[in-house]
């Protein structure tokens, strides 16, 4: 099973995300993951927290028998959009080090705060696993 990218004719090519994906299979919905380790210790800085949050997503995905390529959607919540924008040069390689070259549909929004005071980013995921 694979996910099929949805790309309307005439639209510019997305960079680092997909407009949409579709697939058949079992739906997996993950709650938001933050950039802490198994001991509850937060990584230092935005990029490091993002990398750890993505690792945490893959750890939960593995519980369902899934991998990065099954993720159809990521929703990112960041506490500082400026910090996100200023981290883009480092963020791309950090993302690919965990997720490879899989770019699901993504949304990113700035929020006032997250439940964990040290968290700079929280990421939710939706995946479609093979039947």
N, CA, C and O atoms as a DFTB+ gen file, in Angstrom:
524 C
 N C O
     1  1       0.836      -1.172       0.000
     2  2       0.000       0.000       0.000
     3  2       0.879       1.232       0.000
     4  3       1.914       1.280       0.664
     5  1       0.460       2.198      -0.734
     6  2       1.178       3.465      -0.703
     7  2       0.161       4.599      -0.701
     8  3      -1.003       4.426      -1.061
     9  1       0.629       5.728      -0.296
    10  2      -0.206       6.919      -0.315
    11  2      -0.024       7.610      -1.656
    12  3       1.073       7.630      -2.215
    13  1      -1.091       8.166      -2.155
    14  2      -1.063       8.877      -3.426
    15  2      -1.166      10.366      -3.157
    16  3      -2.080      10.824      -2.471
    17  1      -0.218      11.120      -3.704
    18  2      -0.234      12.574      -3.524
    19  2      -1.357      13.182      -4.348
    20  3      -1.607      12.762      -5.478
    21  1      -2.026      14.164      -3.782
    22  2      -3.084      14.905      -4.470
    23  2      -2.519      16.266      -4.849
    24  3      -2.204      17.083      -3.984
    25  1      -2.392      16.501      -6.157
    26  2      -1.789      17.742      -6.633
    27  2      -2.614      18.289      -7.800
    28  3      -2.477      17.815      -8.928
    29  1      -3.474      19.289      -7.535
    30  2      -4.307      19.842      -8.593
    31  2      -3.484      20.403      -9.752
    32  3      -2.458      21.055      -9.554
    33  1      -3.957      20.134     -10.948
    34  2      -3.292      20.607     -12.159
    35  2      -3.167      22.131     -12.135
    36  3      -4.113      22.848     -11.809
    37  1      -1.966      22.602     -12.493
    38  2      -1.720      24.036     -12.549
    39  2      -1.250      24.655     -11.247
    40  3      -0.831      25.813     -11.241
    41  1      -1.306      23.928     -10.151
    42  2      -0.840      24.458      -8.871
    43  2       0.679      24.400      -8.816
    44  3       1.281      23.519      -9.429
    45  1       1.313      25.325      -8.092
    46  2       2.771      25.232      -7.927
    47  2       3.124      23.991      -7.104
    48  3       2.355      23.553      -6.248
    49  1       4.291      23.445      -7.381
    50  2       4.742      22.262      -6.649
    51  2       5.014      22.624      -5.190
    52  3       5.719      23.597      -4.920
    53  1       4.464      21.853      -4.246
    54  2       4.754      22.120      -2.839
    55  2       6.200      21.756      -2.522
    56  3       6.767      20.841      -3.119
    57  1       6.782      22.474      -1.588
    58  2       8.169      22.223      -1.171
    59  2       8.177      21.803       0.289
    60  3       7.905      22.612       1.175
    61  1       8.487      20.545       0.536
    62  2       8.575      20.046       1.906
    63  2       7.256      19.622       2.509
    64  3       7.182      19.405       3.719
    65  1       6.212      19.495       1.711
    66  2       4.906      19.035       2.183
    67  2       4.110      18.584       0.965
    68  3       4.539      18.783      -0.172
    69  1       2.966      17.986       1.200
    70  2       2.031      17.632       0.134
    71  2       0.738      18.403       0.372
    72  3       0.392      18.711       1.512
    73  1       0.021      18.714      -0.719
    74  2      -1.287      19.351      -0.564
    75  2      -2.278      18.389       0.078
    76  3      -3.133      18.801       0.863
    77  1      -2.165      17.129      -0.250
    78  2      -3.019      16.100       0.316
    79  2      -2.522      14.731      -0.096
    80  3      -1.786      14.595      -1.074
    81  1      -2.925      13.716       0.651
    82  2      -2.587      12.334       0.343
    83  2      -3.829      11.488       0.523
    84  3      -4.683      11.806       1.350
    85  1      -3.940      10.398      -0.253
    86  2      -5.034       9.462      -0.039
    87  2      -4.492       8.049      -0.079
    88  3      -3.456       7.775      -0.685
    89  1      -5.213       7.160       0.579
    90  2      -4.815       5.760       0.599
    91  2      -5.887       4.932       1.271
    92  3      -6.755       5.462       1.964
    93  1      -5.821       3.632       1.063
    94  2      -6.735       2.685       1.702
    95  2      -6.002       1.987       2.826
    96  3      -4.813       1.695       2.704
    97  1      -6.696       1.714       3.920
    98  2      -6.059       0.971       4.991
    99  2      -6.607       1.316       6.357
   100  3      -7.720       1.825       6.491
   101  1      -5.798       1.027       7.376
   102  2      -6.180       1.271       8.767
   103  2      -5.735       2.665       9.183
   104  3      -4.591       3.057       8.953
   105  1      -6.633       3.397       9.785
   106  2      -6.358       4.761      10.217
   107  2      -5.694       4.750      11.592
   108  3      -6.147       4.067      12.510
   109  1      -4.611       5.521      11.717
   110  2      -3.920       5.688      12.994
   111  2      -3.881       7.182      13.285
   112  3      -3.431       7.969      12.453
   113  1      -4.352       7.571      14.463
   114  2      -4.385       8.977      14.861
   115  2      -3.538       9.125      16.112
   116  3      -3.794       8.491      17.135
   117  1      -2.523       9.974      16.011
   118  2      -1.619      10.193      17.133
   119  2      -1.890      11.543      17.766
   120  3      -2.096      12.540      17.074
   121  1      -1.887      11.561      19.079
   122  2      -1.968      12.815      19.800
   123  2      -0.669      13.585      19.629
   124  3       0.330      13.034      19.167
   125  1      -0.684      14.836      19.995
   126  2       0.496      15.676      19.841
   127  2       1.696      15.148      20.604
   128  3       1.594      14.764      21.769
   129  1       2.835      15.136      19.927
   130  2       4.088      14.700      20.532
   131  2       4.996      15.911      20.681
   132  3       5.121      16.730      19.770
   133  1       5.622      16.011      21.835
   134  2       6.544      17.115      22.106
   135  2       7.978      16.595      22.063
   136  3       8.208      15.396      21.906
   137  1       8.929      17.498      22.203
   138  2      10.339      17.157      22.072
   139  2      11.005      16.711      23.342
   140  3      12.072      17.221      23.684
   141  1      10.410      15.769      24.059
   142  2      11.051      15.224      25.231
   143  2      11.391      13.762      25.013
   144  3      10.821      13.093      24.151
   145  1      12.346      13.274      25.823
   146  2      12.774      11.890      25.701
   147  2      11.956      11.008      26.641
   148  3      10.989      11.465      27.249
   149  1      12.352       9.744      26.754
   150  2      11.596       8.794      27.582
   151  2      11.646       9.129      29.073
   152  3      10.868       8.591      29.861
   153  1      12.557      10.012      29.451
   154  2      12.655      10.445      30.848
   155  2      11.914      11.762      31.091
   156  3      11.925      12.284      32.205
   157  1      11.271      12.298      30.048
   158  2      10.566      13.567      30.178
   159  2      11.478      14.775      30.106
   160  3      11.076      15.875      30.485
   161  1      12.703      14.590      29.624
   162  2      13.659      15.686      29.501
   163  2      13.558      16.285      28.097
   164  3      13.597      15.564      27.100
   165  1      13.429      17.599      28.033
   166  2      13.306      18.277      26.745
   167  2      14.664      18.480      26.091
   168  3      15.653      18.787      26.756
   169  1      14.691      18.302      24.783
   170  2      15.881      18.619      24.002
   171  2      16.083      20.128      24.055
   172  3      15.139      20.878      24.303
   173  1      17.306      20.568      23.822
   174  2      17.654      21.989      23.897
   175  2      17.430      22.656      22.539
   176  3      18.096      22.310      21.563
   177  1      16.509      23.599      22.471
   178  2      16.294      24.384      21.261
   179  2      15.187      23.850      20.361
   180  3      14.772      22.696      20.469
   181  1      14.724      24.719      19.474
   182  2      13.588      24.407      18.606
   183  2      13.859      23.223      17.681
   184  3      13.046      22.301      17.610
   185  1      14.981      23.235      16.975
   186  2      15.271      22.171      16.008
   187  2      15.426      20.831      16.717
   188  3      14.894      19.821      16.255
   189  1      16.138      20.813      17.817
   190  2      16.323      19.575      18.573
   191  2      14.998      19.049      19.115
   192  3      14.764      17.840      19.111
   193  1      14.133      19.942      19.580
   194  2      12.819      19.504      20.053
   195  2      11.979      18.955      18.908
   196  3      11.258      17.973      19.083
   197  1      12.068      19.577      17.746
   198  2      11.324      19.086      16.587
   199  2      11.801      17.692      16.203
   200  3      10.990      16.794      15.980
   201  1      13.111      17.512      16.127
   202  2      13.670      16.197      15.802
   203  2      13.169      15.147      16.782
   204  3      12.771      14.057      16.372
   205  1      13.185      15.466      18.071
   206  2      12.739      14.507      19.082
   207  2      11.237      14.250      18.975
   208  3      10.800      13.109      19.122
   209  1      10.447      15.281      18.725
   210  2       8.995      15.084      18.560
   211  2       8.719      14.149      17.387
   212  3       7.848      13.284      17.482
   213  1       9.445      14.308      16.288
   214  2       9.275      13.418      15.132
   215  2       9.706      11.992      15.479
   216  3       9.050      11.036      15.063
   217  1      10.786      11.835      16.225
   218  2      11.197      10.500      16.678
   219  2      10.093       9.875      17.535
   220  3       9.787       8.690      17.408
   221  1       9.505      10.692      18.404
   222  2       8.434      10.189      19.267
   223  2       7.239       9.739      18.423
   224  3       6.611       8.725      18.730
   225  1       6.926      10.480      17.373
   226  2       5.845      10.082      16.470
   227  2       6.144       8.711      15.871
   228  3       5.270       7.846      15.843
   229  1       7.364       8.506      15.394
   230  2       7.708       7.217      14.796
   231  2       7.691       6.088      15.822
   232  3       7.381       4.946      15.480
   233  1       8.018       6.393      17.069
   234  2       7.954       5.378      18.123
   235  2       6.514       4.936      18.354
   236  3       6.238       3.743      18.476
   237  1       5.596       5.900      18.413
   238  2       4.180       5.553      18.588
   239  2       3.662       4.839      17.333
   240  3       2.896       3.881      17.438
   241  1       4.075       5.302      16.156
   242  2       3.673       4.646      14.902
   243  2       4.092       3.185      14.900
   244  3       3.333       2.328      14.447
   245  1       5.278       2.889      15.393
   246  2       5.774       1.514      15.426
   247  2       4.858       0.612      16.256
   248  3       4.732      -0.577      15.966
   249  1       4.222       1.172      17.282
   250  2       3.281       0.399      18.097
   251  2       2.110      -0.101      17.260
   252  3       1.523      -1.137      17.572
   253  1       1.765       0.628      16.197
   254  2       0.677       0.236      15.297
   255  2       1.196      -0.547      14.092
   256  3       0.418      -0.956      13.230
   257  1       2.517      -0.754      14.035
   258  2       3.108      -1.438      12.892
   259  2       3.389      -0.509      11.724
   260  3       3.572      -0.964      10.595
   261  1       3.424       0.789      11.990
   262  2       3.609       1.776      10.926
   263  2       4.993       2.378      10.892
   264  3       5.790       2.236      11.820
   265  1       5.252       3.057       9.790
   266  2       6.521       3.746       9.567
   267  2       6.236       5.151       9.044
   268  3       5.082       5.526       8.838
   269  1       7.282       5.907       8.836
   270  2       7.146       7.297       8.379
   271  2       6.326       7.393       7.107
   272  3       5.487       8.286       6.984
   273  1       6.548       6.491       6.154
   274  2       5.870       6.593       4.861
   275  2       4.363       6.350       4.934
   276  3       3.658       6.548       3.945
   277  1       3.861       5.923       6.095
   278  2       2.425       5.752       6.274
   279  2       1.747       7.022       6.782
   280  3       0.519       7.109       6.792
   281  1       2.531       7.993       7.197
   282  2       1.955       9.234       7.738
   283  2       1.387      10.074       6.602
   284  3       2.088      10.423       5.652
   285  1       0.108      10.389       6.723
   286  2      -0.590      11.165       5.694
   287  2      -0.679      12.646       6.046
   288  3      -0.801      13.490       5.158
   289  1      -0.617      12.965       7.342
   290  2      -0.789      14.358       7.758
   291  2      -0.040      14.626       9.052
   292  3      -0.027      13.803       9.968
   293  1       0.585      15.798       9.105
   294  2       1.198      16.306      10.332
   295  2       0.639      17.694      10.600
   296  3       0.538      18.517       9.691
   297  1       0.278      17.948      11.842
   298  2      -0.115      19.290      12.255
   299  2       0.871      19.742      13.315
   300  3       0.999      19.127      14.374
   301  1       1.565      20.831      13.007
   302  2       2.594      21.378      13.887
   303  2       2.019      22.569      14.649
   304  3       1.367      23.432      14.061
   305  1       2.261      22.614      15.946
   306  2       1.918      23.754      16.785
   307  2       3.230      24.298      17.324
   308  3       3.962      23.581      18.007
   309  1       3.536      25.545      17.031
   310  2       4.778      26.158      17.495
   311  2       4.443      27.380      18.343
   312  3       3.435      28.052      18.122
   313  1       5.303      27.650      19.309
   314  2       5.052      28.794      20.191
   315  2       5.665      30.084      19.659
   316  3       5.362      31.166      20.160
   317  1       6.532      29.977      18.641
   318  2       7.185      31.174      18.100
   319  2       7.425      30.986      16.607
   320  3       8.381      30.315      16.217
   321  1       6.583      31.563      15.776
   322  2       6.691      31.412      14.323
   323  2       7.995      32.016      13.800
   324  3       8.555      31.527      12.818
   325  1       8.475      33.066      14.444
   326  2       9.745      33.664      14.032
   327  2      10.889      32.686      14.254
   328  3      11.756      32.540      13.392
   329  1      10.900      32.024      15.386
   330  2      11.930      31.021      15.657
   331  2      11.856      29.899      14.623
   332  3      12.890      29.423      14.154
   333  1      10.654      29.477      14.267
   334  2      10.484      28.467      13.225
   335  2      11.105      28.942      11.910
   336  3      11.905      28.232      11.301
   337  1      10.736      30.134      11.483
   338  2      11.231      30.664      10.210
   339  2      12.756      30.817      10.219
   340  3      13.414      30.533       9.219
   341  1      13.306      31.260      11.330
   342  2      14.756      31.445      11.428
   343  2      15.505      30.119      11.514
   344  3      16.724      30.091      11.348
   345  1      14.800      29.027      11.769
   346  2      15.415      27.703      11.895
   347  2      15.290      26.865      10.628
   348  3      15.741      25.720      10.615
   349  1      14.695      27.395       9.569
   350  2      14.405      26.580       8.385
   351  2      15.638      25.909       7.787
   352  3      15.553      24.759       7.358
   353  1      16.775      26.591       7.745
   354  2      17.980      26.003       7.153
   355  2      18.419      24.752       7.919
   356  3      18.909      23.802       7.310
   357  1      18.253      24.739       9.230
   358  2      18.602      23.585      10.060
   359  2      17.458      22.576      10.143
   360  3      17.680      21.377      10.314
   361  1      16.244      23.076      10.021
   362  2      15.065      22.239      10.212
   363  2      14.914      21.191       9.112
   364  3      14.560      20.047       9.396
   365  1      15.177      21.568       7.857
   366  2      15.049      20.617       6.753
   367  2      15.900      19.374       6.958
   368  3      15.373      18.262       6.902
   369  1      17.211      19.526       7.196
   370  2      18.042      18.346       7.439
   371  2      17.609      17.553       8.677
   372  3      17.673      16.323       8.674
   373  1      17.172      18.243       9.728
   374  2      16.716      17.548      10.936
   375  2      15.470      16.715      10.628
   376  3      15.358      15.569      11.061
   377  1      14.542      17.301       9.880
   378  2      13.323      16.581       9.482
   379  2      13.691      15.333       8.681
   380  3      13.230      14.234       8.989
   381  1      14.523      15.506       7.652
   382  2      14.891      14.378       6.780
   383  2      15.680      13.312       7.519
   384  3      15.623      12.141       7.143
   385  1      16.421      13.687       8.570
   386  2      17.177      12.693       9.332
   387  2      16.250      11.714      10.048
   388  3      16.653      10.592      10.354
   389  1      15.021      12.127      10.314
   390  2      14.045      11.271      10.990
   391  2      13.024      10.706       9.996
   392  3      12.738       9.508      10.008
   393  1      12.483      11.561       9.150
   394  2      11.364      11.180       8.280
   395  2      11.789      10.768       6.878
   396  3      10.961      10.299       6.096
   397  1      13.060      10.933       6.549
   398  2      13.494      10.651       5.184
   399  2      12.927      11.684       4.236
   400  3      12.724      12.837       4.618
   401  1      12.669      11.282       3.004
   402  2      12.130      12.205       2.009
   403  2      10.622      12.018       1.871
   404  3      10.079      12.137       0.773
   405  1       9.947      11.725       2.980
   406  2       8.490      11.586       3.001
   407  2       7.898      12.904       3.497
   408  3       8.179      13.343       4.613
   409  1       7.085      13.519       2.661
   410  2       6.513      14.826       2.989
   411  2       4.994      14.743       2.921
   412  3       4.416      14.921       1.849
   413  1       4.336      14.475       4.050
   414  2       2.877      14.386       4.065
   415  2       2.229      15.768       3.976
   416  3       2.912      16.791       3.938
   417  1       0.914      15.774       3.945
   418  2       0.182      17.027       4.061
   419  2       0.507      17.609       5.437
   420  3       0.497      16.895       6.440
   421  1       0.794      18.914       5.473
   422  2       1.183      19.527       6.740
   423  2       0.511      20.876       6.934
   424  3       0.252      21.624       5.992
   425  1       0.247      21.145       8.190
   426  2      -0.219      22.457       8.624
   427  2       0.656      22.875       9.785
   428  3       1.016      22.046      10.621
   429  1       1.004      24.150       9.848
   430  2       1.791      24.680      10.949
   431  2       1.120      25.959      11.429
   432  3       0.834      26.859      10.638
   433  1       0.873      26.030      12.733
   434  2       0.253      27.220      13.308
   435  2       1.015      27.636      14.559
   436  3       1.603      26.808      15.256
   437  1       0.992      28.924      14.824
   438  2       1.562      29.434      16.067
   439  2       0.468      29.452      17.121
   440  3      -0.669      29.845      16.856
   441  1       0.833      29.019      18.321
   442  2      -0.080      29.041      19.454
   443  2       0.552      29.874      20.574
   444  3       1.763      30.095      20.585
   445  1      -0.253      30.318      21.483
   446  2       0.243      31.138      22.591
   447  2       1.123      30.317      23.526
   448  3       2.155      30.793      24.001
   449  1       0.706      29.081      23.786
   450  2       1.455      28.214      24.700
   451  2       1.040      26.774      24.466
   452  3       0.005      26.493      23.862
   453  1       1.874      25.869      24.959
   454  2       1.566      24.443      24.947
   455  2       1.435      23.982      26.390
   456  3       1.867      24.687      27.302
   457  1       0.854      22.824      26.612
   458  2       0.619      22.344      27.975
   459  2       1.927      22.210      28.748
   460  3       2.004      22.591      29.916
   461  1       2.951      21.672      28.099
   462  2       4.258      21.546      28.751
   463  2       5.002      22.872      28.592
   464  3       5.315      23.257      27.466
   465  1       5.293      23.579      29.681
   466  2       5.896      24.912      29.589
   467  2       7.208      24.978      28.808
   468  3       7.501      26.010      28.204
   469  1       8.010      23.900      28.802
   470  2       9.286      23.908      28.083
   471  2       9.143      23.618      26.596
   472  3      10.082      23.824      25.827
   473  1       7.971      23.141      26.188
   474  2       7.772      22.730      24.795
   475  2       7.735      23.935      23.859
   476  3       7.046      24.922      24.116
   477  1       8.488      23.832      22.776
   478  2       8.499      24.858      21.735
   479  2       7.676      24.410      20.533
   480  3       7.263      25.236      19.720
   481  1       7.434      23.094      20.416
   482  2       6.702      22.521      19.295
   483  2       5.952      21.279      19.777
   484  3       6.423      20.542      20.643
   485  1       4.778      21.071      19.195
   486  2       4.007      19.847      19.416
   487  2       3.473      19.455      18.046
   488  3       2.983      20.303      17.301
   489  1       3.567      18.160      17.711
   490  2       3.184      17.708      16.383
   491  2       2.217      16.537      16.490
   492  3       2.502      15.544      17.159
   493  1       1.066      16.662      15.823
   494  2       0.087      15.576      15.716
   495  2       0.292      14.874      14.383
   496  3       0.788      15.468      13.426
   497  1      -0.097      13.601      14.329
   498  2       0.034      12.852      13.075
   499  2      -1.213      12.004      12.828
   500  3      -1.849      11.510      13.758
   501  1      -1.539      11.854      11.550
   502  2      -2.555      10.932      11.089
   503  2      -1.908      10.052      10.041
   504  3      -1.242      10.548       9.132
   505  1      -2.101       8.754      10.162
   506  2      -1.469       7.812       9.240
   507  2      -2.499       6.836       8.698
   508  3      -3.546       6.609       9.303
   509  1      -2.178       6.266       7.547
   510  2      -2.980       5.202       6.949
   511  2      -2.046       4.022       6.727
   512  3      -1.131       4.084       5.906
   513  1      -2.289       2.949       7.469
   514  2      -1.481       1.743       7.368
   515  2      -2.124       0.758       6.414
   516  3      -3.345       0.767       6.254
   517  1      -1.333      -0.094       5.774
   518  2      -1.906      -1.096       4.879
   519  2      -2.941      -1.952       5.608
   520  3      -2.814      -2.213       6.804
   521  1      -3.959      -2.381       4.876
   522  2      -4.994      -3.223       5.523
   523  2      -4.435      -4.549       6.015
   524  3      -5.173      -5.360       6.576
